[in-house]
Amino acid sequence: MGLSEERDMTHVPTIPEYYKGKSIFITGGSGFIGKIVIEKLLYSCTDLDRIYLLMRPKKSVSPDKRLAQLYSTPCFDRLRKEKPGVFQSKVLVVPGDVMEDGLGLSDEDRKLLAERVNIVFHIAASVRFDDPLKYAVRLNLNGTKEVVELAKSMHNLSSFVHVSTSYSNTNREVIEEVMYPPHADWRDTLEICEKLDEHTLRVMTPKYLGELPNTYTFSKQLAEHAVYEQRGQLPAVIVRPSIVIASADEPISGWIENFNGPVGIFVACGKGIMRTLYTKPDIVSDYIPVDICAKNIIVAAWARGTKPLESSDDVEIYNCCSGELNQINIQDLIEMAKEVGASVPLNDALWTIGGSITTSEKLYYIRVLVQHLLPAIFVDIVLRIFGKKPMLFKIQRRIYIANLALRYYITKQWTFENKNFLALRSKLLEQDKKQFYYLLEGRDKKDYFLKCCIGGRRYLMKERDEDIPKAKLRFQRMMVLDKTVQVIFYGLLLWWSIKIFNYYFGLYCNFFVA
């Protein structure tokens, strides 16, 4: 029985009480979601015993230094200010690698984890769409298998949370919180990737993926089955986030450390380097703030861990997504990017904020050539003349490649059911709601995306808030320059058209007069 079903909550401990004295093992702790999970656990469940972070060993960097680098991230500002010393006393590095057999753990560390750990959060994954099949399978599938094997050896395991993706079954239009049939046998896939050479795998990949668009989706779908096979044996749950974007509330509004989702569009539009996008204007993409995702992961572990494991238990699945609660289509997103970007412009923008949508593939390629590549070549030539390193063509090439990888996701529509996700929050105890209730509906989209844009300036572009007035002045000058260029361009075009018309009209008249 899952927590989404009826259950007597009379003697269920609060979330901080559940985590009190427990040790936690986390993979992917240095990633976007992992950092927020760690911060939230230490901030709201301070009485936990230990957090063991699996980190790849580096010869030139000590574990203490790597932890210090992690802790220096702005998302830990709240923790440093309000609960100093908690991170240093609770978080420990365990040298290892999800890519390695046995996670690259030493015998001593494996024994320690088996004896001490109560909760596992498996978050590590490659989220690149264009990874070779061998690499994606090694990290996303084999890594999951190795974490499952480690979890099976743990003597006092109460909860195992596997973080997957809402897009693991994109061959379906409606994606429910259920386990769908695998697209291949995951053990056979591991064997094939182990035995075949890179070239052979590259040739056979498109056929092997079948209905799925890329190696990311394929490997994540099979990884779910490596976990699901342990139903009734491991206290496992699966959390499927959609597109994870900047924090809504905690630990700071607008914190972000990657260009995924709308923030990437905001930055590209704001810099004036993205002028066109091939998609459908009415496509609704599903986004989930990273702090809401982290709460769902933490609460899911509590829900599973506060009831005994029975052999008949299923693996609860949570589609961690907005669903129908707070939707925005791509057309509105582009318009909002322009509006919000004008209020908090980026420094040193190359041109005015732009961006338009086309549903015509041919028109898109023409616009890429005229609005992206030719201006990039011109700017790079100017940079070379002034003795500076050319850069814009390379950036435009990366934008183009990114758009190709995203095309499948921004030209198709899916419906994500999230009944379990919503039912879980409704089961929170009254004492836990302030810290762990996640609210999606009713949020002001413009206010949220404004915070996203400010976060993008601060944390991605490393731009200071004090520079916003200067950036606004530059933006206004760019607007005047843009209008001037447009007037000159269309004026010349009109003059040329009139001249051509007069020429042919003269020929026409002379022909009939003659």
C-alpha positions as CSV (number, residue, x, y, z in Angstrom):
1,M,0.0,0.0,0.0
2,G,1.4,3.4,-1.0
3,L,1.0,6.6,0.9
4,S,-1.2,7.9,-1.9
5,E,-3.8,5.4,-0.7
6,E,-5.8,5.5,2.6
7,R,-3.6,5.0,5.6
8,D,-3.8,5.5,9.3
9,M,-1.4,8.4,10.1
10,T,-1.9,8.5,13.8
11,H,1.4,7.0,14.8
12,V,3.5,8.2,11.8
13,P,6.5,10.4,12.8
14,T,7.0,13.8,11.4
15,I,9.6,14.2,8.6
16,P,12.3,15.6,10.9
17,E,11.5,12.8,13.4
18,Y,11.8,10.2,10.7
19,Y,15.2,11.5,9.6
20,K,16.5,12.0,13.1
21,G,19.6,9.8,13.7
22,K,19.5,8.3,10.2
23,S,22.4,8.1,7.8
24,I,21.9,8.9,4.1
25,F,23.8,7.9,1.0
26,I,23.5,10.2,-2.0
27,T,24.8,9.8,-5.6
28,G,24.8,13.0,-7.7
29,G,25.1,15.2,-4.6
30,S,27.1,17.8,-6.5
31,G,24.5,18.1,-9.2
32,F,21.7,20.6,-9.5
33,I,19.0,18.6,-7.7
34,G,21.5,16.9,-5.4
35,K,22.7,20.2,-3.9
36,I,19.1,21.3,-3.0
37,V,18.3,17.9,-1.5
38,I,21.4,18.2,0.7
39,E,20.6,21.8,1.7
40,K,17.0,21.0,2.5
41,L,17.8,18.0,4.6
42,L,20.5,19.8,6.6
43,Y,18.2,22.8,7.1
44,S,14.9,21.1,8.0
45,C,16.1,17.8,9.3
46,T,19.3,18.9,11.2
47,D,19.2,16.0,13.6
48,L,20.0,13.4,10.9
49,D,23.2,11.5,11.6
50,R,25.3,11.6,8.5
51,I,25.1,12.3,4.7
52,Y,27.6,10.2,2.7
53,L,28.3,11.7,-0.7
54,L,29.6,9.5,-3.5
55,M,32.3,11.6,-5.3
56,R,34.8,10.7,-7.9
57,P,38.3,10.9,-6.4
58,K,40.6,13.5,-7.9
59,K,44.4,13.2,-7.5
60,S,44.9,17.0,-7.2
61,V,41.9,17.8,-5.0
62,S,41.4,16.4,-1.5
63,P,37.9,15.3,-0.3
64,D,37.9,18.1,2.2
65,K,38.6,20.6,-0.6
66,R,35.9,19.1,-2.8
67,L,33.4,19.4,0.0
68,A,34.5,23.0,0.6
69,Q,33.9,23.8,-3.1
70,L,30.4,22.2,-2.9
71,Y,29.6,24.2,0.2
72,S,30.7,27.5,-1.3
73,T,27.8,27.3,-3.8
74,P,25.3,30.2,-3.3
75,C,22.5,27.7,-2.6
76,F,24.1,27.0,0.8
77,D,24.1,30.7,1.8
78,R,21.0,30.2,4.0
79,L,22.6,27.2,5.8
80,R,25.9,29.1,6.4
81,K,24.0,32.0,7.9
82,E,21.4,30.3,10.0
83,K,23.0,26.9,10.8
84,P,26.8,27.3,10.6
85,G,28.9,24.2,11.1
86,V,26.1,21.8,10.3
87,F,27.4,20.9,6.8
88,Q,30.9,20.3,8.0
89,S,29.8,18.1,10.9
90,K,27.2,16.0,8.9
91,V,28.5,15.6,5.3
92,L,31.2,13.1,4.4
93,V,32.8,12.2,1.1
94,V,32.9,8.5,0.0
95,P,35.4,8.1,-2.9
96,G,33.7,6.3,-5.7
97,D,32.3,6.6,-9.2
98,V,28.9,5.6,-10.6
99,M,30.6,4.6,-13.9
100,E,32.7,1.9,-12.1
101,D,31.9,-1.6,-11.2
102,G,30.9,-1.8,-7.6
103,L,30.7,2.0,-7.7
104,G,34.5,2.1,-7.3
105,L,34.0,1.7,-3.6
106,S,36.7,0.2,-1.4
107,D,35.9,-2.8,0.7
108,E,36.1,-0.7,3.9
109,D,33.7,2.0,2.6
110,R,31.2,-0.6,1.2
111,K,31.2,-2.3,4.7
112,L,30.7,1.1,6.4
113,L,27.7,2.0,4.1
114,A,26.2,-1.4,4.5
115,E,26.2,-1.0,8.3
116,R,25.4,2.6,8.7
117,V,23.1,3.8,5.8
118,N,19.3,3.9,6.3
119,I,18.2,6.0,3.3
120,V,19.5,6.1,-0.3
121,F,18.9,8.9,-2.8
122,H,20.2,7.8,-6.3
123,I,20.2,11.1,-8.2
124,A,23.4,10.7,-10.4
125,A,22.7,10.6,-14.1
126,S,23.9,12.0,-17.4
127,V,21.1,14.3,-18.8
128,R,22.8,14.8,-22.2
129,F,20.6,13.7,-25.1
130,D,23.5,13.0,-27.5
131,D,25.6,10.7,-25.3
132,P,26.9,7.5,-27.1
133,L,24.8,4.5,-26.1
134,K,27.7,2.8,-24.3
135,Y,28.3,5.9,-22.1
136,A,24.6,6.5,-21.3
137,V,23.9,2.9,-20.5
138,R,27.1,2.7,-18.4
139,L,26.1,5.7,-16.3
140,N,22.4,5.7,-16.2
141,L,21.6,2.0,-16.3
142,N,24.7,0.2,-14.9
143,G,25.1,2.9,-12.3
144,T,21.6,2.3,-11.1
145,K,22.2,-1.5,-11.0
146,E,25.3,-1.0,-8.9
147,V,23.5,1.3,-6.5
148,V,20.6,-1.3,-6.2
149,E,23.2,-4.0,-5.4
150,L,24.7,-1.8,-2.7
151,A,21.3,-1.0,-1.2
152,K,20.5,-4.7,-1.0
153,S,23.5,-5.2,1.2
154,M,22.4,-2.5,3.7
155,H,21.3,-4.0,7.0
156,N,18.9,-1.2,8.1
157,L,17.6,0.3,4.9
158,S,14.2,2.0,5.3
159,S,13.9,3.9,1.9
160,F,15.5,3.9,-1.5
161,V,14.6,6.8,-3.9
162,H,15.5,6.5,-7.5
163,V,15.3,9.7,-9.4
164,S,14.3,9.1,-13.1
165,T,12.6,11.5,-15.5
166,S,9.0,12.2,-16.6
167,Y,10.3,11.8,-20.2
168,S,11.3,8.1,-19.8
169,N,8.2,7.0,-21.8
170,T,8.0,9.6,-24.6
171,N,6.5,7.1,-27.0
172,R,3.2,7.6,-25.2
173,E,1.0,10.8,-25.3
174,V,-0.4,10.3,-21.8
175,I,2.2,9.3,-19.2
176,E,0.8,8.0,-16.0
177,E,2.5,7.1,-12.7
178,V,2.8,3.4,-13.6
179,M,5.6,1.2,-14.8
180,Y,5.4,0.7,-18.6
181,P,6.9,-2.3,-20.4
182,P,10.6,-2.0,-21.1
183,H,11.8,-1.2,-24.6
184,A,14.6,-3.8,-24.2
185,D,15.9,-6.3,-21.6
186,W,18.1,-4.2,-19.4
187,R,20.5,-7.1,-18.8
188,D,20.9,-7.8,-22.5
189,T,21.5,-4.1,-23.1
190,L,24.3,-4.1,-20.6
191,E,25.9,-7.1,-22.2
192,I,25.6,-5.7,-25.7
193,C,27.2,-2.4,-24.7
194,E,29.9,-4.2,-22.9
195,K,30.8,-6.5,-25.8
196,L,30.3,-4.4,-29.0
197,D,32.8,-1.8,-30.1
198,E,31.9,1.9,-30.4
199,H,31.5,2.0,-34.2
200,T,29.1,-1.0,-34.3
201,L,27.1,0.4,-31.4
202,R,26.8,3.8,-33.1
203,V,25.5,2.2,-36.3
204,M,22.9,0.1,-34.5
205,T,21.8,2.7,-31.9
206,P,18.9,4.3,-33.9
207,K,17.3,0.8,-34.5
208,Y,18.0,-0.3,-31.0
209,L,16.3,2.8,-29.5
210,G,13.1,2.0,-31.4
211,E,10.4,4.5,-30.6
212,L,12.5,6.5,-28.1
213,P,14.3,9.6,-29.3
214,N,17.7,9.4,-27.7
215,T,20.1,7.4,-25.4
216,Y,19.1,9.5,-22.4
217,T,15.4,8.5,-22.5
218,F,16.2,4.9,-23.4
219,S,18.8,4.3,-20.6
220,K,16.6,6.0,-18.0
221,Q,13.6,3.9,-19.0
222,L,15.6,0.7,-18.5
223,A,17.1,1.9,-15.3
224,E,13.5,2.2,-13.8
225,H,13.1,-1.5,-14.5
226,A,16.4,-2.4,-12.7
227,V,14.8,-0.7,-9.6
228,Y,11.2,-2.0,-10.2
229,E,12.4,-5.6,-10.3
230,Q,13.2,-5.2,-6.6
231,R,9.6,-4.5,-5.6
232,G,8.7,-6.3,-2.3
233,Q,12.5,-6.8,-1.7
234,L,13.7,-3.2,-1.5
235,P,11.7,-0.3,0.0
236,A,12.0,1.6,-3.3
237,V,10.1,4.5,-4.8
238,I,10.7,6.2,-8.2
239,V,10.5,10.0,-8.6
240,R,10.2,11.3,-12.2
241,P,10.9,15.0,-12.4
242,S,10.0,16.9,-15.6
243,I,12.2,19.8,-16.7
244,V,13.9,21.0,-13.5
245,I,14.3,24.7,-13.4
246,A,15.2,27.5,-11.0
247,S,14.1,27.4,-7.3
248,A,10.7,29.0,-6.5
249,D,11.3,29.7,-2.8
250,E,14.1,27.8,-1.2
251,P,16.8,28.2,-0.3
252,I,16.8,31.4,-2.4
253,S,14.4,32.3,-5.1
254,G,15.7,31.9,-8.6
255,W,18.8,29.8,-7.9
256,I,20.0,28.0,-11.0
257,E,23.2,26.5,-12.2
258,N,22.4,25.3,-15.8
259,F,20.8,26.6,-18.9
260,N,18.1,24.0,-19.2
261,G,14.5,25.0,-19.9
262,P,13.2,28.6,-20.0
263,V,16.3,30.1,-18.4
264,G,18.3,29.2,-21.4
265,I,15.8,30.9,-23.6
266,F,15.8,34.0,-21.4
267,V,19.6,34.2,-21.6
268,A,19.8,33.6,-25.3
269,C,17.0,36.1,-26.0
270,G,18.5,38.6,-23.5
271,K,21.9,38.5,-25.1
272,G,20.2,39.1,-28.5
273,I,21.7,36.0,-30.1
274,M,18.6,33.9,-30.4
275,R,16.2,35.3,-32.9
276,T,14.2,32.2,-34.1
277,L,13.0,28.9,-32.7
278,Y,11.4,26.0,-34.6
279,T,8.5,24.8,-32.5
280,K,4.7,25.0,-32.2
281,P,3.4,28.0,-30.3
282,D,0.7,26.1,-28.4
283,I,3.1,23.4,-27.1
284,V,3.0,23.3,-23.3
285,S,6.3,22.2,-21.8
286,D,6.3,20.9,-18.2
287,Y,8.6,22.6,-15.7
288,I,9.2,21.9,-12.1
289,P,11.2,24.2,-9.7
290,V,14.2,22.5,-8.2
291,D,13.1,23.1,-4.6
292,I,9.7,21.5,-5.2
293,C,11.5,18.5,-6.8
294,A,13.7,18.2,-3.7
295,K,10.8,18.3,-1.3
296,N,9.0,15.6,-3.3
297,I,12.2,13.4,-3.1
298,I,12.5,13.9,0.7
299,V,8.8,13.4,1.4
300,A,8.7,10.3,-0.9
301,A,11.5,8.7,1.2
302,W,9.6,9.5,4.4
303,A,6.4,8.0,3.0
304,R,8.1,4.8,2.1
305,G,10.2,4.6,5.2
306,T,7.5,5.0,7.7
307,K,5.8,1.8,6.9
308,P,7.1,-1.8,7.0
309,L,8.1,-3.5,3.7
310,E,5.9,-6.3,2.7
311,S,6.5,-8.8,-0.1
312,S,3.3,-7.7,-1.9
313,D,4.4,-4.0,-1.9
314,D,4.6,-2.3,-5.3
315,V,7.1,0.5,-6.2
316,E,5.3,3.8,-5.8
317,I,5.9,6.2,-8.7
318,Y,5.6,9.9,-8.6
319,N,5.5,12.1,-11.7
320,C,7.1,15.2,-10.2
321,C,5.7,17.7,-12.6
322,S,3.3,20.6,-12.9
323,G,0.7,18.7,-15.0
324,E,-2.3,20.9,-15.3
325,L,-1.6,23.0,-12.2
326,N,0.4,25.8,-13.7
327,Q,0.8,25.7,-17.5
328,I,2.5,28.0,-20.0
329,N,2.9,27.4,-23.7
330,I,6.0,28.2,-25.7
331,Q,4.6,31.3,-27.4
332,D,3.7,32.9,-24.0
333,L,7.1,31.8,-22.7
334,I,8.9,33.6,-25.5
335,E,6.8,36.8,-25.0
336,M,7.4,36.7,-21.3
337,A,11.2,36.3,-21.9
338,K,11.1,39.5,-23.9
339,E,9.1,41.4,-21.3
340,V,11.1,40.2,-18.3
341,G,14.4,40.5,-20.1
342,A,13.7,44.1,-20.8
343,S,13.1,44.8,-17.1
344,V,16.4,43.1,-16.0
345,P,18.6,43.2,-19.1
346,L,21.8,41.3,-19.3
347,N,25.2,43.1,-19.5
348,D,26.9,43.6,-22.8
349,A,24.0,42.3,-25.0
350,L,25.0,42.1,-28.6
351,W,21.6,43.3,-29.8
352,T,18.1,43.9,-28.6
353,I,16.0,41.2,-26.9
354,G,14.5,39.1,-29.7
355,G,13.1,35.7,-30.5
356,S,10.2,34.5,-32.6
357,I,8.6,31.1,-33.4
358,T,8.1,29.5,-36.7
359,T,6.3,26.2,-37.5
360,S,8.0,26.1,-40.9
361,E,11.2,24.1,-41.0
362,K,12.4,25.8,-44.2
363,L,11.7,29.3,-42.9
364,Y,13.6,28.3,-39.7
365,Y,16.7,27.4,-41.6
366,I,16.5,30.6,-43.6
367,R,16.2,32.6,-40.4
368,V,19.1,30.8,-38.8
369,L,21.2,31.7,-41.8
370,V,20.1,35.3,-41.9
371,Q,19.6,36.1,-38.3
372,H,22.1,33.8,-36.5
373,L,25.0,32.8,-38.7
374,L,25.6,35.8,-41.0
375,P,25.6,38.3,-38.1
376,A,27.8,35.9,-36.1
377,I,30.3,35.8,-39.0
378,F,30.2,39.6,-39.2
379,V,30.8,40.1,-35.5
380,D,33.7,37.6,-35.5
381,I,35.3,39.4,-38.4
382,V,35.1,42.7,-36.4
383,L,36.6,41.0,-33.3
384,R,39.5,39.7,-35.4
385,I,40.1,43.1,-36.8
386,F,40.4,44.5,-33.3
387,G,42.7,41.7,-32.3
388,K,40.1,39.9,-30.1
389,K,39.2,36.2,-30.1
390,P,36.1,35.4,-32.3
391,M,33.4,33.7,-30.4
392,L,29.9,34.3,-31.7
393,F,29.9,31.8,-34.5
394,K,30.9,29.1,-32.1
395,I,28.1,30.1,-29.7
396,Q,25.6,30.1,-32.5
397,R,26.8,26.6,-33.5
398,R,26.2,25.4,-30.0
399,I,22.7,27.0,-29.9
400,Y,21.9,25.3,-33.2
401,I,23.0,21.9,-32.0
402,A,21.1,22.4,-28.8
403,N,18.0,23.2,-30.7
404,L,18.4,20.1,-32.8
405,A,18.6,18.0,-29.7
406,L,15.6,19.7,-28.2
407,R,13.5,19.6,-31.3
408,Y,11.8,16.3,-30.4
409,Y,10.7,17.8,-27.0
410,I,9.5,21.2,-28.3
411,T,7.5,19.9,-31.2
412,K,5.5,17.2,-29.4
413,Q,2.9,17.4,-26.7
414,W,2.6,15.1,-23.7
415,T,0.1,14.9,-20.8
416,F,1.7,14.0,-17.5
417,E,-0.6,12.5,-14.8
418,N,0.5,13.5,-11.3
419,K,-2.1,12.1,-9.0
420,N,0.4,10.3,-6.7
421,F,2.6,13.4,-6.6
422,L,-0.4,15.5,-5.4
423,A,-1.8,12.8,-3.1
424,L,1.6,12.6,-1.3
425,R,1.5,16.3,-0.3
426,S,-2.0,15.9,1.0
427,K,-0.8,13.2,3.4
428,L,1.7,15.5,5.1
429,L,1.2,15.9,8.8
430,E,0.2,19.4,10.0
431,Q,3.6,19.9,11.6
432,D,5.4,19.2,8.3
433,K,3.4,21.4,6.0
434,K,5.3,24.6,6.6
435,Q,8.6,23.0,5.6
436,F,7.6,20.4,3.1
437,Y,4.3,21.2,1.4
438,Y,4.9,22.0,-2.3
439,L,2.5,24.4,-4.0
440,L,2.4,24.8,-7.7
441,E,-1.1,26.2,-8.5
442,G,-1.8,29.9,-8.1
443,R,1.8,31.1,-8.6
444,D,2.3,34.3,-10.5
445,K,4.2,33.2,-13.6
446,K,5.6,36.6,-14.4
447,D,6.9,37.1,-10.9
448,Y,8.5,33.6,-10.9
449,F,10.2,34.0,-14.3
450,L,11.4,37.5,-13.3
451,K,13.2,35.8,-10.4
452,C,14.5,33.2,-12.8
453,C,15.9,35.9,-15.0
454,I,17.5,37.7,-12.0
455,G,18.9,34.3,-10.9
456,G,20.3,33.7,-14.4
457,R,22.1,37.0,-14.3
458,R,23.6,36.3,-10.8
459,Y,24.4,32.6,-10.9
460,L,24.9,31.7,-14.6
461,M,26.2,35.0,-16.1
462,K,27.9,36.1,-12.9
463,E,26.5,39.6,-13.3
464,R,26.0,42.0,-10.4
465,D,22.6,43.4,-9.5
466,E,24.3,46.9,-9.2
467,D,25.0,46.7,-13.0
468,I,21.3,46.5,-13.9
469,P,20.8,50.4,-14.3
470,K,23.8,50.4,-16.6
471,A,22.5,47.4,-18.5
472,K,19.1,49.2,-18.9
473,L,20.8,52.2,-20.4
474,R,22.6,50.0,-22.9
475,F,19.4,48.3,-23.7
476,Q,17.7,51.6,-24.4
477,R,20.5,52.6,-26.8
478,M,20.3,49.2,-28.5
479,M,16.6,49.7,-29.0
480,V,17.2,53.1,-30.7
481,L,20.0,51.5,-32.8
482,D,17.7,48.6,-33.7
483,K,14.9,50.9,-34.8
484,T,17.4,53.0,-36.8
485,V,18.8,50.0,-38.6
486,Q,15.3,48.7,-39.3
487,V,14.2,52.1,-40.8
488,I,17.4,52.3,-42.9
489,F,17.0,48.6,-44.0
490,Y,13.3,48.9,-44.9
491,G,13.9,52.3,-46.4
492,L,16.5,51.0,-48.7
493,L,14.4,48.0,-49.5
494,L,11.5,50.3,-50.4
495,W,13.8,52.6,-52.5
496,W,15.1,49.5,-54.3
497,S,11.6,48.2,-55.0
498,I,10.4,51.5,-56.3
499,K,13.5,51.8,-58.5
500,I,12.9,48.3,-59.9
501,F,9.2,49.0,-60.4
502,N,10.0,52.3,-62.3
503,Y,12.5,50.5,-64.5
504,Y,10.2,47.8,-65.6
505,F,7.2,50.2,-65.8
506,G,9.3,52.4,-68.1
507,L,10.2,49.3,-70.3
508,Y,6.5,48.4,-70.4
509,C,5.4,51.9,-71.4
510,N,8.2,52.2,-74.1
511,F,7.1,48.8,-75.5
512,F,3.5,49.9,-76.0
513,V,4.5,53.4,-77.3
514,A,6.8,51.9,-79.8
